Amino acid sequence: MVAAAMRARRLCPRWLIGLAIVAALVPGGRLGQAIVPGSAATVGEDVARIEAYLNNLRSVRADFVQINPDGRTVGGEFYYARPDKMRLDYHPPSRILIVANGWSLVYHDRRLQQVNYLYTRQTPLGFLLADKVRLSGDVTVTSVDRRAGELLVTLVQTDEPSEGAITLAFSEQPFELRRWTVVDPQGNVTHVVLEDMQTNVDLDSQLFRFRDPRD
């Protein structure tokens, strides 16, 4: 598994499409612009509020609808268990399965019988799988904005800011994650919306275990 992960160091557009989990156009213009409306104090409070919310989550179970760059949609189920577990199970005809558990993340195309391994830190959502979520260090906040009752934060990977961006959108009342967008290096935008979200529920540990069908 380690060797396979080392060979998959670069994220391909298909991987970014498969990993994008909620929608909202990246606010504030082109990738890489440091646009942070409001005072530094307000921005700091907003970032701290988001970090506290994410760190206080024990688990999430939700349905999702993903809107691909070509406008096609696909649904699926999303599972998240802190600190380091995630599962995205796409409905047919996609049949893609993404499972993260610890340091590794698996991308399984069940229709094509293809399996790829990555380090979680190489993915747009890797910061969500850390022991403690921080919107600093490995990621950099490029934009914090409010729009139509939502708080939006845009992040890039600190070491490779040109490799894409992710925007998380939180409803204000109640304050919770509702959607996000991934923009790949070519500017392709993938939206996903979370629906029927349940938080702090018991999840079967088997959801986060992957058995390679090729073995």
N, C-alpha and C positions, 0 to 999 in steps of 0.2 A: 504493500500500500504506500509506503514512504517513497519508493522509487517512482510509482505512478504519479504521486503528488508533485514530486520534484519535476517531472516532465511536463506538468500542466501549469507552469508558472504564469502564463499570460491568460487573461480572461477573454474568451471569444465572444462576439456579439450574441450568439445563440445562448451562451451561458448567462449573459446579462439579461436577456429577454426572459429566460426561465426564472431568474432570481428576483425580478422586480415585483414588489408586493404592495403597492398602493399608489394612488394617483394624485396628481396635482402638478401642473407645469412648474418647472423650476423657476422660482420668482427671481426677478432682478437681472435678467439679461443673460449674456454669454457665460459659458463655463469659465471658471477661474477668476471672475470678478469678485472682489471682496466688497459686497454690498450689504451693509448691516444698518437698516433704518433704526431710528430712535437713539436714545442716549446709551452710553456704555453701561451705565448702571442698570437700565431696563433690560438690555440684551443679556447681561450677566444673570439677572434674575430669571429671565426666560430659559436660558440654557440650564441653570440650576434646577428649575422646575421640571424640565424634560428629563434630566438625569435622575432626579429623585423618583419621578413616575416610573421610569424604566427599571430602576434598581429595586423598586418596591413590588414589581410584578413577580409573582411566583410562577404563573403559567398563563397561557392563552390558547383558546380553541376558537377558530372562526372559519366561516366559508369565505372564499374570495372570488372576485371576478377580475381577470387580467385583460387589459386592452393592449394588444401588440402594436408596434409601429405601423403595420399595414392596416390597422383598424379592426382586425379580427379579434374576437374575444374567446376566452376559455375560462372555465371555472375550476375550482378545486377546494381543498381543505388545507388549513394552515394550523400548525401546532408549534408551540414555543414553550419551553420549560427552562427556567433559569437554573444555573448560569450559562449553560453551553449546549443546549439542545434545541433543534429546530427541524420541522418536517413540512414540506410542501408536496401535496399529493394531487396531481392534475387529473381532471376527469377526461375520458375519451372525447375526441380522438387524440388528444395530446399524449396522455399516458406517461408523462414525465414524473419522476419521483426525485425529490431533493431531500437528503437527510444529513443533518449536522449533529455530531456527537463528540464533544471534546475539541481536539485540534483539527480534525479532518471533516471534510464535507464531500458527500457523494452526489453525483449527478447521474441518474439512471434513465435512459430513454428506453422504456420497456417495449415500445413498438419496434425500434431498430436494434434492440439488445446491445446497446452501447453503455459503458460505464466509465466515468471519469472521476478522479479524485483530486481534491484541492485542499490546501490549508485554509481554514476558516478566515484567517487574517488576510487572505488574498481576495476576498469577496466583498461586495459593497455592504453587506450586512454583518461583516465580521465583528464590528465593534459591539453588536448586540449580544455576542456570544462570549464576551469577556467576563471574568469573575465580577468585575465592577464596571458598569457602563460609564464611560467618560467621553464627552464630546470634545476631546482634545487629545494630544499625543499622536496616535496613529491616524486620527482623522482631524480635519480642520473645518470649522464652521465658516462658510462663505456668505451666508445670508440668514437673517432671522426676520420674519415678516408676519403681519396679521392680515387676514383677509376673510370676510364673510363669516365671522365667528370662529375662525380657526387660527391656530399658531403653526407656522411653517418654518422648518429649519432645513437648510441645505448644507450637505457635507461632501467633502472630497477626501481622498486618501492623501495624507500629508506628503508622503514621499513621491507620489505619482498623481498630482492634481489633474493632469490632462487625460487621465485614463477613465474619466467619467465622474458622475455626481449622483447623489441620492437625496431626495427631498422627503422628509417625513411630515405628515400633516396630522395635527391633533385638534380634536374638537375642544372648545373652551368649557362648555357646560353640558355634561360632565367632561372633565379633562381626561381624554383617552386617545390612543392612537387609532386613526380611522383609515388612513391610506398612505401610500407613498409612490414615488416615481424614480425610476432609474434612467439616466441619460448615459449612453455609451460613448466611447471616444469619437464615433462618427456622427454623433448628434441624434441618434435614434432614441426615441422616448417610449418607454413602456410604463403603463399605468396599471395599478392594481388597487381595488377597493375591498376593504374588509367588511363582512356582513355577519350579523347574528353572533357577535363576538362575546365570548364568555371568558372571564378572567379568574385566576386563582382557583382553578378546578383541578381535580385529580386526573392525571393522564397516565395511560399505560406505558411503562418504560419500553415495551416492545416497539412502540411507534418510532423510536429513535435508534433502532438496531437494524443494520442492513446486512443482508446475506447475499453476496455476489452470486448471481445465477450461473456464472461461468465456472465457478469452482466445483 
